[in-house]
Amino acid sequence: QPEPNKNTAKAWRRQQNTPIQESAEAAVPLVAPAAEPIAMDTASLAHLLYVVGSMCLGVGLCVLGVLCFFLPHTAAEMYGLPLQAECSAPARQDEAWVLATGFRDLFLGIITLALYLTQPQAMRVYTSCLVPLPLADALLALAYQAEPLAVATHLGGTFG
């Protein structure tokens, strides 16, 4: 059989609309071969989502809780109900709800991580029971004329 001709390979690649790169040896296609899709069955995908979701929920709640302790004004603004000026006595009393929310979020995060690590079968019931919490937060923020983005973050916690 005759050797494949360099010009024949170029003509074939042109017919296939594949970009080519000239080299001393032969024409080389510039397009990488298509990667094989990762096969994942439904059970594996569900487990992956369970692990990622549980960790995001637990760690996220802990971070929100700690944020309330160290940056209460930022946390209140993110919640949608910003605090008043920092130094006055009524403003210090307003911080109490932020700290209470911080304790709530921190301990819910700790409980989430503890259940995930020790009683994973309980997570299905636990997370279902948590659904009304961000919905109630969204309704509370709406009742006090919070910005739409703040309300949307609470709704994201409900449906996300």
PyMOL commands that set and color helices and strands:
alter all, ss='L'
color gray80, all
select helices_A, chain A and resi 6-15+42-70+72-79+89-118+120-130+132-143+148-159
alter helices_A, ss='H'
color red, helices_A
select strands_A, chain A and resi 20-21+28-29
alter strands_A, ss='S'
color yellow, strands_A
deselect
rebuild
show_as cartoon
